[in-house]
Amino acid sequence: MDRTTCCVVGGGPAGMVLALLLARAGIAVTVLEKHGDFLRDFRGDTVHPSTLALLDDLGLAEDFARLPQRRVRTVRLPVGADRSMVTVADLGVLRGPYDYVAMVPQWDLLDLLVEQARREPSFQVRMSTEATSFLVEDGRVTGVRYRDADGRHGELRAHLTVACDGRGSLARSRPELGLRSFDCPMDAWWFRLPRNEDDPSGLVGAAGDRFMAALIDRGEYWQCAVLIPKGSDAERRAAGLGRFSAGFAAAVPWIADRCDVLRSWEQVKFLDVRMDRLRRWHRPGLLCIGDAAHAMSPVFGIGINLAVQDAVAAARHLVEPLRSGTVGLGDVRAVQRRRRPTTVATQALQRMAHAELIGPILRGQQPLGGADRARRTAGLLAGSPLTRRLPAYFLGYGALRERPPDAARGGRR
């Protein structure tokens, strides 16, 4: 039987950031990651200013800058019958140096975090190790049971277990946490298409016949996301790949000459889009953060950054109680009190985008109340320095910006 101070279940961005912060503060932390590596495509790859500033605080800005990346400063949405593009957020109005979103493969970010965490003697990561159930004694979670790559079972006891294992989290099966779900009008398809040098750069949006598309510049290829009406995956696949390719080419004509690269539906990955959150993120000995606590819509691409900010807030609240061995229910409850308002506000905005923009397009209707209203709204947003900064700041930093504990810093003060 193994022991640690903090067991982190899940080696995604939230889990790895939390583990790095705790390890730098001298706290024994063990991460259990069920996969053998981080090379999984079509994950959240948008690194917003809040996360860029955090990496700077940790002394990792130069290391991160060396990763292959593209930078995006504007968010443009298609409106009107002609689907003309309207700018709704311009991060260029933010104070530098982080006035952009960095598009970086998630596995590169995670490799960087793990490399840094392994420099700390109190850090351990166990790849290909899946948490299978919680250890519970006298109503308190005291660790997890796990299965490793060889199929062997074991137990890891911990003063605190933090669930960072996404929307399929082991913790979500616990009825006392109370999962609340919200309607989503869409599911998503993900696929790749080649990119040419004379293509647009950054993040490009488009809309077609009852679908929306976002093309993410990866340098040599486009990572394409297509939003389709909820529950329509089987029907659309049955209609044939050729029909979809023709519709996509019509919506994004500058890439039409490469759509024949899609030769099988196996190249198109399906994502069941969900939005929900736990009513309680904790119980004695257990805390849920990131997608384990709140699954976000892909709208605005801010799920990864919200999860990272959860991790930073958790570290600030938990470093001292974990050091002293006194972490209790009040400590994990404080993390939810700190982060829940931001989660609720963000999901409210995403639900508004579902109702006003995405839902109408997927039903073949005019989004945002029509092109004239959309342009008036865009004009109001661009009308003064304050109204230009508000959407940009929310997109970049969220409703509440978190700072890492002093013991974990390694960069600027």
N, C-alpha and C positions, 0 to 999 in steps of 0.2 A: 504494500500500500504506500503510495506516494503522498507527499504533502507539499503545499505551497501556500503563500499568503493570499494571492489572487489568481484564480483560474479564469482565463478569458476563453470563451467558447466561440470560435470563428476567427479566422485570420484575414478578414476583409479590412477596409480602411479604418473603420471604427475600432476594431479589435487591435490592429497593429499600432495605431496612434496611442490608444490607451496603454497598451503594453509598453511602448517606448517611454511614455511620460512616467509611468510608475517605476520602470526599471531605472531610469535616470535619477529618480528620487530614492533609489536604494531599496525598493520593495521587491521581494521575490514574486515574480509573475511567470506563469506558464500559459502559453497559447496552444490550444488544440485546434488544428486545422485538418478537416477531413480529406482534403485533396492533397496530392503529392506535389503540386506546384501551383503557381498562380496564373498559368497560361490558359485562361478561359476568355473567349472572345465575347463581345457585345455586353460588356459591363459598363457601369458608370465611369466615364473617362473624362468628365469635365471637372477641372480643378479651378475653383473660383478664388477670387481675391482673399477670402477669409482663410482658406487653406494655404494659399501662397504666403500670406503674412505669418501664419503659424510656422511654416517651414523655415521662414526667415528667423523667427524667434528662436527656433531650435538649432540655428546654425547650419541649416541644410539648403539654403537658397542656392548656393553655387552648385551643389551636387544635383539639385533638381533642374537647374537651368541647363545642365549638360544632357538631360534626357531628350530624346526626339519629341518635338512638340509643335503644335500650331497654336497661334494666338487669335482669339476672337474678341472683338470689342463691341459689336452691335448685335442686337436681336431684332430681326425683321420678320413680320408675319404677313401672310397673303390675305388680302381682303378684296371684296368686290367681285363682280362677275368675271373680270379678266384676271383675278387673283394677283393684282399688282401688290408689290411689297411695301409695307409701311414700317418704319423704324419705331419700335416701342420702348427700347432701352439702349442707351449708348454709354458703355462703361468708360469711354474716353473722358467723360467729365469727372471721373473720380480722381482723387489725389494719387499721384504715382508713389512708388513704382508699379503698383499692382492695379492697373486700370484695364485689365483684360481677363479673359478666361483662358486657361491653358488646356489644350486638348492633348492629353497624355494617356497612352495605354495604361490601364489600371495595374497590370502586372509589373510595369516599370516602377510605378510609385510604391507598390508593396515591396518589391525587391529592395528599394532604397530604404524603406522603413525597417525592414528586417535586418539589413546589413548594419544599420546604425544601432539597432537594439541589441544585436549580438555582441557589441562591444561592451555591454554592461554585464557584469558577472551574475546579476540577479535575474537575468532574462533567460527563458527557455522557450523554444517553439518545437512542437511535435507535429510534423507533417504526417499525412495519411493516418490521422488518428481522429476518430469520430466519437463525440460524446453521445451516448445512447440513452442515458437516464440520469436523473439527479439522485444524489444521496440526501436523505432527509432524516433528521433526528430531532425528536421533540418539536416538530413543526418548523424547524430551521433547515435550510439548504446548507449542507456541509461539504459539497463537492459534487463530482460526477463519476459515473461509470463510463468507461470508454472501450472502444475496440480499435486495435492498431492495424497496420497494413498486413500483418501475418494472421489476422483473425483472432489474436489473443485478446482476452478481456482483462481489464484492470480497474482500479479505483484511484482517483486523485482527490484528496481532501484539501479544502481551502477555507480560509476565513471568509472569503467572499467569492462568489461565482458571478461573472458578468456575461450575459448572453449577448453576443454580437454576431449571431449566426443567421441573420437575415429574416426574411418574411416566412421562411420555413422553420423558424427557430423551435428548438426543443421546448423552450419555455412557453410557447403559445398554446401548448396542449393543457396547460394548467388553468382550469376554469376560474379560479379566484382572481386571475388577472383581467378577465373580461374584455374580449376582443370586440371592437366596434368597427363595422365595415361601412364604406360609402360606395354609392353607385359610380361606376366608371363607364363612359360611353365607348371605350375603345380597347382593342388589343393591339399588339405590335408585331411586325415582321422585321427581322434583321438580316442583312446580307451585304456582300461586298461587290463593288464594281471598280474597274481600273480607273485611275486618275491620270489625265494628261497635263502637261506643263502649262498649257494655255487655259485650263479650267479656272473657274472662280476659286477662291481660297477661303479657309475658315469654315463657318457653319452656314449652310445654304438651306433655306426652306422652300417648299413648293406644296401645291395642292392640286388634286385631280378629281376624277369622278368618284366621290364618296371615299376619298382617302387623303391623308396628309403625309408629307415626307419631310425628313430632315437628313441632309447629307453632311457628314462630318469628315473634314479633310484630314486624311492620315498620311499625306505625302505621296506615297506610291499608289494608294487606293482610297476610295470613298467607303466609309462605313455608313450604310444607308438604313434608316429607320422609317418604316411606313406604318402609320396608324390606320387601322381598319375598324369598321363597326364591331362592337362587342359581340362575340359569338358567331362571327361570320367567317372564321378561318376555314372550316371544312367546305362551306359553300363556295368560297372563292377559289380554293384549290381545285375543287371539282370542275370549275369553269375553265381551267387550263392555265398553264404558265404563260402561254403565248398571249392570252388576253390581258393578263396582268402586265406583262412586259410592254405591250403596246400602250396601255393606259399610262404606265410610268414614263415611257418615252415621250408621250404627248404632254405630260405635266412638267417634265424636265428635258426639253428638246435638245439642249447642248450635250446631253449624255446618251442620246438615243443610239448612237453608233456602237455603244458598248453593252447594250441590254441583252444582246445575244449570248453574253457570257453566262447568263442564267439558263442552264440547260436542264436542271432538275429541281424539284421542290425541296430536295435535301439540302440545297444551298440556302434556303430561306428558313431561318429559325423563328419559331413562334414563342412569343411571350404573353402570358396571361396577365394583363395589367390589373393590378389591384391597388386600392387605397384603403388603409385602415389604421387604427392605433389601439393600443391597450389602454384600458381605463386605469389600470395600475401597472406601473413598470417594475414593481418590486414585491418582494416578500422577504422575511428575515433570511439573510444570507444570499440573496439573489437580486441582481439588477439587470434590466433589459435596456439597451440603448440602440441607436441606429434603426435599421429596418426591423430588427427584432421587436422594437417598441412601437414603430410607426412605419408602415410601408407607404412610400410616396409614389405619386404619379410621376411619369417621366417628364411632365411639363416643367419647363425651365431648367431641367437637368441638374437639380440641386440636391438630390437625395444623398449623394456621397458627401457633400459638404455639410449638410445637416447632421449626418452621422458623425463626421469628424468633430464638429462642434459639440455634440453630445459627449464624445470621448474626452475632450478638453475640459468640459464642465465637470464630468465625473472625476477626472484626475484631481482637479482643484478641491473638490469636496472630500475626496477619499484618501488623499495622501497621508494626512496626519492620523486619522482613525486607523488606517491600515498599519502605519508605523507603530502605533501604540497597542495594537491588537484589540481595540475597543469598538471596531466598526459595528454599528447597530442599525436598527430599522430607521431611525431618524436620519442617519447619514445617507442611505440610499433614497429615502423619501425626498430629501432635499434636492437631489439631482433631478427628479421628476418635476418638482416645483419650479426649478430653475429653467428647465428646457421645454416643459409642456406648452407654455404660452406661444413660443416660437413655432412649435409644431402645429398647433391649432391654427395660428395665423397663416402659415404657409399652406396648409391643406385647404384652408378657406379660399385662398387665392387660386390654388390649383382647381378647386371645384368651380370657381367662377370662370376660369379659362375653359373648363370642360363644357359649361353651360353656354357661354357666349361665343366661343371660337370653335373648339374641336367638334362638339356635338352637332352644331348646324352644318359644318362642312361635311361631316360623315353622313348626314341626312340629305345632302344635296341642297342645302339652304344657304342663304347669305349669312356670313358670320358677323359678329359685333354689331348687329342691327343694320347691316348694309354698309356699303363702301363710304357713303357720305358721312355717316356717324363715326365710322372708324377713323376717317381722316381728320374729322373735327377733334376726336379724342387724342389722336396722335399730335395734332397741332397744339392742344392744350398742354400735353406732356412736354412738348418742346418749347413752350412759350416763355419760360423763365429759368434761371439757373437752379432754383429750388425744385421745380417740377421735373427738370431733367435729371437732377441728382437722386431724387427719391426712388424711382424704379431701378436706377443703376445701383444705388447703394443696397437696396433690398436684394437684388439679384446677386450682387457681389458678396455681401456680408451677412444677409439675413436680418431678421428683426432684432437679434441680440448677438453681439460679438463676444466670444469667449477668449480669455487669456490663459496660457499654460501656467502651471505652478512654477515659482521661481527656481525650485530645485531641478527642474527639467530643462531650463533654458540653456542655449548654447550659442546664441547669436546676439542680435541687438537687444538692448534693454528698453 
